[in-house]
Amino acid sequence: MKELKSTRKTRVGKVMSNKMDKTVVVMVERLIQDDKYRKFVRRRNTFKAHDPQNSCSIGDQVLIEESRPISKEKRWLVVKVLEKAAF
């Protein structure tokens, strides 16, 4: 049987807040090139992601995946913790 490839978007980001229950705020940073000056500019987006086990802490690097709407602003799911924060 063929394995279906997921069409859901994934992002890698850093956990900025874990104060909510089963929710983390993840900041995703990317570099884009300015059209006029050709300089690379850093862009940031924050996403609220569902963390059912409350396993993420501030500073962790996580992989998040697009999902169905879980709440008013939560549309992402924490798939795995790639790197724990060194505190």
C-alpha positions in Angstrom: 0.0 0.0 0.0 1.3 3.5 -0.9 2.1 5.9 1.8 0.3 9.2 1.4 2.4 12.3 1.5 1.1 15.1 3.8 0.1 18.4 2.1 0.1 20.2 5.4 2.5 23.1 5.9 5.3 22.7 8.5 7.4 25.3 10.2 10.4 25.3 12.6 10.4 27.9 15.3 11.2 28.8 18.9 8.8 28.7 21.8 8.3 32.2 23.1 5.5 31.5 25.7 4.0 28.5 27.4 1.8 30.2 30.0 -1.5 28.9 28.5 -2.8 25.4 29.2 -2.0 23.1 26.2 -0.9 26.0 24.1 2.5 27.5 23.2 3.3 30.6 21.2 6.0 29.8 18.5 8.0 32.5 16.7 9.1 31.5 13.2 11.9 33.5 11.7 12.7 33.6 7.9 15.0 35.6 5.6 13.7 37.3 2.5 15.5 39.3 0.0 14.4 42.9 -0.5 13.2 43.5 -4.1 14.9 46.9 -4.5 18.1 46.7 -2.5 18.8 43.0 -2.6 19.5 43.0 1.1 18.3 40.0 3.2 15.7 41.1 5.8 14.6 39.0 8.8 10.8 38.5 9.0 9.1 37.0 12.1 5.6 35.5 12.6 4.1 34.1 15.7 1.7 31.1 15.8 -0.3 29.6 18.6 0.2 25.9 18.6 -1.5 23.0 20.4 0.8 21.2 22.9 -1.4 18.5 24.4 1.2 17.2 26.9 2.4 20.6 28.0 5.9 19.3 27.2 7.4 22.5 25.6 9.2 25.1 27.6 10.4 28.6 26.7 13.4 28.5 24.3 12.7 25.1 22.9 13.0 24.6 19.1 9.9 22.9 17.8 8.4 21.6 14.6 4.8 22.7 14.1 2.3 21.5 11.5 -0.9 23.0 10.1 -4.1 21.5 11.4 -7.8 22.1 11.7 -8.9 25.1 13.8 -8.7 24.0 17.5 -9.7 27.4 18.9 -10.2 30.9 17.8 -6.5 31.5 17.1 -5.0 28.0 17.3 -4.5 26.4 13.9 -1.1 24.7 14.4 0.0 21.5 16.2 3.4 20.8 17.9 4.7 17.7 16.1 8.0 17.3 18.0 10.5 19.1 20.1 13.7 19.3 18.0 16.0 20.8 20.7 15.4 21.5 24.3 16.4 24.9 25.7 19.8 25.0 27.6 19.0 26.7 30.9 
